[in-house]
Amino acid sequence: MLRDDSAPLDNTASSGRLSRRRLLRIGTVGVLGSTAAAALAACGESQVVTVEKVVTQTQIKEVPVEKIVTQTVVKEVQVDKVVPQTVIKEVPVDRVVEKVVTVEKIVAPEQQTVTVYSGRSESLVAPVLAQFGEISGVDVQIKYAGTPALAATLLEEGSNSPADLFYAQDPGGLGAVEPLFAPLPQDILDRSPEWGRHADGLWTGVTGRARTVVYNNQKFTEADLPDDMFGFHDSAWKGRIGWAPTNGSYQAMVTGMRAVWGEDRTAEWLQGIKVNEPIEFPKNTPQVAAAAAGEIDVGFVNHYYLHRFMSEQGESFNARNYHVRGGGPGALIMVSGAGVLASAANPEPAQALIRFLLSDVGQSYFVSNTFEYPMAPGVKTHPGVTPLDTINRPDIAPVELTDLQGTQDLLRRLEILP
């Protein structure tokens, strides 16, 4: 089942849950282990791996843990050959995969735990976070909840928070807790482009996510769609539009509109769409499904949800993405990102985790499994995803996307949010 990492917004603090991921795995995550170790030991070395052409031969045996042998052959392969979907299998604890496990400890012995508050969903990021723990020896404890709820929790906890690292789905969540962050080391910041990180180095982007218009390609071609977002004010679109005003990514887009258009023009756009009686959805995934089913003609979503459907159903899936050719905030590129708290009890492993997420190995995981845009230099976009340099995206600094409260106030004033 497809899962969505964008939770409805709720300013009430959420307790979430702590989970420990200490499974031995085979498949992509298991295969990435030795290569990921190299990435952690020397971030910046280019190693990109995929699933189907990595391990020449791996056998699963029942062996005592103390007798794990180390024999796995890893080859470099091109990113454009990555498979669109990765299957990760969990191996019972009494069985282990014979593989290379020569990983040097990357933090001091007394700092072998890191607590992550993750606003990204467990289904998307648990495998890569677990892989970091497996190859580093760090005990990764994770609290999952919506990005806004976790931001509220962090603000309430302040310097008493048990969190070491906040991993948010959008800049709005990161901006909300910006005063709580400590500056990141320059080697981490250098792995992300300047447009995708905080100007003062308080947090960095991990992946890129494009706002797009999903449409039913049995009814329309791109040429049939408006040049810009204001074109959807036309009465011909009445009752045919999907949107998700409670969704964090949607609100990040509206924040981008306020930054580019100003408050009045953004309010004009919102009111015009509201007049056309859009169908409300809780998040992105059901909009994409509804567009393919013909229940709506267009929806305002993030780009990668379509690719998850197509990885399962192929070219016969009846929806496609349209990156608004006129540009503007409808073609906004957002980032998911992470920062280390100034109050962190374990800052070294928290920084090491961000290094891993931005390593070639970590970035390749996102490219092949979540279809997001890589931040690190030299890592290629998935071949099925529209290249960033072909999107007419607005030039918006990440700091301009952090005023989530102002966006929510506007949506409430227009009675779009309760």
Phi, psi and omega in degrees: 000139178286140180240151183246134182268006182253107181272150174303147184282139178209120183281358178281134179299140181245135181287333178061210177205151176263134177226147178246127183251098182233038183275146167274132187233155166240178186093206185302310186295316178299317181295325183288349190308305185291323179294319179298326178299318178296323180295321179289324181288329182215075181301131180116338175289136188272107171225118182241126183235159173232187186273305195283347183236028185259297184271122182289325177198124178228130179244146178256125178231161170271113180219152175298146183301324184287352181249024178298125177269161186240091182215089174224134180258127180244134178244154172277133177226160184284144179297330183289359176253010181293146178282149186289339184219137183248135176257124180250124181254143178262132183259132177305152186295340181272005177229142182226157177266132177285114184203171178288128176229038179270082183242123176285146175296135187256356178222168179297149184305326182282355179241068183251019178229143171222133179254121184249129167264112186250116173273000173265147189290152181301321183297333183270319191246349181302318181299317183286328176291322177294322179297320176302314179298320183294319186271346182255338186084001179279135176279106184267113178254130191233133173249116181261136173191177176294147181305312180298321180294319179292322177300317178297320179297316179298319179295325179288320182285327180058222183290352178269003182295139174284352184289142171259328187219138175248121180247105189252156181276347182203163182297335180300315179294321179294318180296327182296328183249015183311320180296344183271350186273152170258148179301143179273152176299151184297327181296330175288313182299327182292347179276355180235144180295157184302323181290345185254019180216166179292140184300329180257013174076021182282336175206165180224149174291147177250319176219160176255146183221121185265135168283141184209171174251117175272138183220158177281114186276002171274340180258331188223160162247171178302327182296338181278349187265153183298153178293326181220176186294333179291341178296339179280002171287339182304137183297343178297340181267006183300128178076007185243003184254142171250143173210167182221076187296341177274352185281140183298319181291323176298317180292330174295322177296317179296324175298321175296322176299316179298324180290324184270314187265335189093167186296315186293314182291326176296317177297322178297317179296313181300317180294322179295320177292320180299321178299329180277012171051062178292153176274126185272136177236157180283337184197193188281314188307311181294336175294317180296317178297319181293323177296317180294327181277354181081011179284331169228162178266325180218156175215155181258108191220181170270154191295326195281345179296321177301316185292332175293318176298314184291333177294334179266323188251349176077195185295344180286349178294128192270048175211154178215165177265144174235115175271112192309118187293335178282355179075206182085187186295345174290347177245029183296140170253119179255171174233147158273149186204173184217151176216155179260131182288142178298333180270006185302132175283338184230067185292327183296308177294332177295316177295321179298323179296318178296321176302319180294316179299329181264000175290165178301323180294311180298317180295322179295328175301311182294320180301314187271342183251326182245355176063025177273169178277133176288148176267325187290143180293143175089350178266126186278148173293150176303138185299338180273354185260138180301125180301142181302322186286356176259357180267132180277070187273150179285153178270092182238124176289146181307326181297336180285353181253013186263351183275068180295321182298318178298323178293315179296322178298318179296316181295325177288320180298327179270005179060035173268326169254150178291000000 
